[in-house]
Amino acid sequence: MKKNNSYGLRRNVLKELNEGFSNIYDNFKYFKKLSKSREKVLGAAEWLLDNIYLIEKEYRSIKKEMPIDYFKSLPSIEQLNDDIDKKKKYNMNDASKSNNFGRENNIENGNYKYHNEDDNELPA
């Protein structure tokens, strides 16, 4: 099994976490500005204004307590791609077998219908 780059993974996840929180906080500041100017804001904006402290708390917690061991246990991209390829091959083989079985069964029972060009003709 190929090792993953756990430090690189952690860095990427934290980068996305920072970007996501930054976007949420930008929206919070915008809604706060609207609220102070007595503009009407939607319920979701009101929820964000009331609960930004919860998001900040979770953001800090995740950022601080995200163990590197978690990322070490994740599979590498190459391993995931190999697993996906194996599943595709298995599914293709399985589908092929089931299709062949169905055809053989129909032929044995005399239910197999050959395509007749006359069936596709429109009435005159």
C-alpha positions as CSV (number, residue, x, y, z in Angstrom):
1,M,0.0,0.0,0.0
2,K,1.4,3.4,-1.0
3,K,1.7,5.9,1.8
4,N,-0.2,9.1,1.4
5,N,1.3,12.5,2.0
6,S,-0.5,13.1,5.3
7,Y,1.0,16.5,6.0
8,G,0.1,17.7,2.5
9,L,-3.5,16.4,3.0
10,R,-3.8,18.1,6.3
11,R,-2.5,21.3,4.9
12,N,-5.0,21.2,2.0
13,V,-7.9,20.4,4.3
14,L,-6.9,23.3,6.6
15,K,-6.6,25.6,3.6
16,E,-10.1,24.7,2.5
17,L,-11.4,25.1,6.0
18,N,-9.8,28.6,6.2
19,E,-11.3,29.6,2.9
20,G,-14.7,28.3,3.9
21,F,-14.7,30.1,7.2
22,S,-13.4,33.3,5.6
23,N,-16.4,33.2,3.2
24,I,-18.8,32.6,6.0
25,Y,-17.3,35.4,8.0
26,D,-17.5,37.8,5.0
27,N,-21.2,37.0,4.8
28,F,-21.6,37.6,8.5
29,K,-20.0,41.0,8.2
30,Y,-22.2,41.9,5.2
31,F,-25.4,40.8,7.0
32,K,-24.3,42.7,10.2
33,K,-23.8,45.8,8.1
34,L,-27.3,45.4,6.6
35,S,-28.8,44.7,10.0
36,K,-27.3,47.9,11.5
37,S,-28.6,50.0,8.6
38,R,-32.1,48.6,9.4
39,E,-32.3,46.6,6.2
40,K,-34.5,43.5,6.2
41,V,-32.5,40.3,6.2
42,L,-33.6,36.7,5.6
43,G,-34.0,34.1,8.3
44,A,-30.8,32.4,7.3
45,A,-28.9,35.6,7.7
46,E,-30.5,36.2,11.1
47,W,-29.4,32.7,12.1
48,L,-25.9,33.5,11.0
49,L,-25.9,36.8,13.0
50,D,-27.1,35.0,16.1
51,N,-24.9,31.9,15.8
52,I,-21.6,33.0,14.4
53,Y,-20.0,32.2,17.7
54,L,-20.9,28.5,17.3
55,I,-19.2,28.4,13.8
56,E,-16.1,30.2,15.2
57,K,-15.9,27.7,18.1
58,E,-16.1,24.7,15.8
59,Y,-13.7,26.3,13.3
60,R,-11.1,26.8,16.0
61,S,-11.7,23.3,17.4
62,I,-11.2,21.6,14.1
63,K,-8.2,23.6,13.3
64,K,-6.5,23.0,16.6
65,E,-7.5,19.3,17.2
66,M,-7.3,17.8,13.8
67,P,-4.7,15.0,14.4
68,I,-2.2,14.1,11.8
69,D,-2.8,10.4,12.6
70,Y,-6.2,10.7,11.0
71,F,-4.6,11.7,7.7
72,K,-2.1,9.0,8.0
73,S,-4.9,6.4,8.0
74,L,-6.5,7.7,4.8
75,P,-5.7,5.8,1.6
76,S,-3.7,7.5,-1.2
77,I,-5.3,8.7,-4.4
78,E,-3.5,6.0,-6.3
79,Q,-5.0,3.4,-4.0
80,L,-8.5,4.9,-4.4
81,N,-8.1,4.9,-8.2
82,D,-7.0,1.2,-8.1
83,D,-10.0,0.3,-6.0
84,I,-12.4,2.1,-8.4
85,D,-10.8,0.4,-11.4
86,K,-11.3,-3.0,-9.8
87,K,-14.9,-2.3,-9.0
88,K,-15.5,-1.1,-12.6
89,K,-14.0,-4.3,-14.0
90,Y,-16.0,-6.4,-11.5
91,N,-19.3,-4.6,-12.4
92,M,-18.6,-4.9,-16.2
93,N,-17.9,-8.7,-15.8
94,D,-20.9,-9.1,-13.6
95,A,-23.2,-7.3,-16.1
96,S,-21.8,-9.2,-19.0
97,K,-22.5,-12.5,-17.3
98,S,-26.0,-11.6,-16.4
99,N,-26.7,-10.4,-19.9
100,N,-25.4,-13.6,-21.4
101,F,-27.4,-15.7,-19.0
102,G,-30.6,-13.9,-19.9
103,R,-30.0,-14.4,-23.6
104,E,-29.2,-18.1,-23.3
105,N,-32.2,-18.6,-21.1
106,N,-34.5,-17.0,-23.7
107,I,-33.1,-19.0,-26.6
108,E,-33.4,-22.2,-24.7
109,N,-37.1,-21.4,-23.9
110,G,-37.8,-20.4,-27.5
111,N,-38.7,-16.9,-26.4
112,Y,-35.8,-15.2,-28.3
113,K,-37.2,-12.8,-31.0
114,Y,-35.1,-11.9,-33.9
115,H,-35.4,-8.4,-35.2
116,N,-37.7,-8.1,-38.1
117,E,-37.4,-5.1,-40.4
118,D,-41.1,-5.2,-41.1
119,D,-41.8,-4.4,-37.4
120,N,-40.3,-0.9,-37.9
121,E,-42.3,0.1,-41.0
122,L,-45.0,2.6,-40.7
123,P,-48.5,1.7,-42.0
124,A,-49.2,3.0,-45.5
